Amino acid sequence: MTEGFYAGIENPVELRRNLLEASKDTIHNLQRFEKLKVIRQQKKEAIDKLKKTLSEINSLVAKLKSMVPESKIERKEIPEYIKTAPKVEKAKAKTELGRLHDELREVEEKLGKLG
């Protein structure tokens, strides 16, 4: 005759609750994984579409280059006064950045007084 062996479980309700919570977490992780697979597929399709578009653009640019006649335009040396002009703009940009920084500080002070 075969006899059954039984093991006693302490706190069976708590054990069942833990098992159900673990199952719930596993299901959530599987759902997130499936969403990730869909996103990866969409990304792959977008990359393939981009490659196709870039290939088409490159072929059109090559076709355009073959249609446009070559020109013999000589490049001239850039005058010295034009080369120094960006330095003036950079200084002006720094001044503009400083002004914006000051305005931001004033707004933050006003917000501090209100709050």
FENDA-V604427 format. One record per residue. N is the residue number from 1. RES is the residue in one small letter. SS is DSSP state (@ for helix, = for strand, . for the rest). PHI is phi in degrees with one decimal (none if undefined). D_CENTER is the distance of its C-alpha to the mean C-alpha in Angstrom with 1 decimal. Layout:
n->(N N)
res->(RES RES)
ss->(SS SS)
phi->(PHI PHI)
d_center->(D_CENTER D_CENTER)
This chain:
n->(1 2 3 4 5 6 7 8 9 10 11 12 13 14 15 16 17 18 19 20 21 22 23 24 25 26 27 28 29 30 31 32 33 34 35 36 37 38 39 40 41 42 43 44 45 46 47 48 49 50 51 52 53 54 55 56 57 58 59 60 61 62 63 64 65 66 67 68 69 70 71 72 73 74 75 76 77 78 79 80 81 82 83 84 85 86 87 88 89 90 91 92 93 94 95 96 97 98 99 100 101 102 103 104 105 106 107 108 109 110 111 112 113 114 115)
res->(m t e g f y a g i e n p v e l r r n l l e a s k d t i h n l q r f e k l k v i r q q k k e a i d k l k k t l s e i n s l v a k l k s m v p e s k i e r k e i p e y i k t a p k v e k a k a k t e l g r l h d e l r e v e e k l g k l g)
ss->(. . . . . . . . . . . @ @ @ @ @ @ @ @ @ @ @ @ @ @ @ @ @ @ @ @ @ @ @ @ @ @ @ @ @ @ @ @ @ @ @ @ @ @ @ @ @ @ @ @ @ @ @ @ @ @ @ @ @ @ @ @ . . . . . . . . . . . . @ @ @ @ @ @ @ @ @ @ @ @ @ @ @ @ @ @ @ @ @ @ @ @ @ @ @ @ @ @ @ @ @ @ @ .)
phi->(none -101.3 -107.3 -85.2 -104.5 -123.7 -117.0 -79.0 -115.9 -82.4 51.4 -63.9 -66.9 -65.2 -63.3 -63.4 -61.0 -62.0 -64.3 -66.7 -66.2 -65.0 -63.9 -61.7 -62.8 -62.8 -64.1 -61.3 -64.9 -64.6 -62.7 -63.5 -64.4 -64.5 -63.0 -63.6 -62.3 -64.7 -63.7 -62.4 -64.4 -63.0 -63.5 -61.0 -63.8 -65.3 -65.8 -61.7 -64.7 -63.6 -60.8 -63.2 -63.6 -63.1 -62.4 -64.4 -62.5 -61.4 -67.6 -67.5 -65.3 -63.0 -64.3 -64.0 -61.9 -71.9 -84.9 -80.5 -70.8 -76.2 -115.9 -112.4 -89.7 -89.9 -85.2 -100.4 -68.9 -76.5 -61.3 -63.1 -67.1 -77.0 -64.7 -85.6 -61.1 -60.5 -64.2 -66.3 -65.7 -64.4 -63.7 -64.7 -63.7 -62.6 -62.4 -63.9 -64.0 -63.3 -64.1 -66.0 -63.9 -63.3 -63.5 -62.7 -63.1 -63.5 -63.1 -63.4 -65.0 -63.2 -64.7 -64.2 -69.3 -74.0 -90.2)
d_center->(68.2 64.5 63.6 60.2 58.4 56.5 54.4 54.1 50.7 50.4 48.4 47.6 45.9 43.5 42.9 42.2 39.8 37.8 37.8 36.6 33.8 32.7 32.8 30.7 28.0 28.2 27.9 24.8 23.2 24.3 22.8 19.4 19.8 20.9 17.8 15.7 18.0 17.5 13.7 14.3 17.0 15.0 12.4 15.6 17.2 14.5 14.5 18.3 18.5 16.5 19.0 21.8 21.0 20.6 23.9 25.5 24.5 25.8 29.0 29.5 29.0 31.5 33.8 33.5 34.3 37.4 38.6 38.3 41.3 41.0 41.9 43.6 42.1 42.6 40.1 41.7 41.2 39.3 41.8 41.5 41.2 38.0 36.5 37.2 35.9 32.2 33.5 35.0 31.8 29.9 32.6 32.3 28.5 29.2 31.8 29.4 26.9 29.7 30.9 27.6 27.5 31.1 30.3 27.4 29.9 32.5 30.3 29.4 33.2 34.1 31.6 33.2 36.6 35.7 34.2)
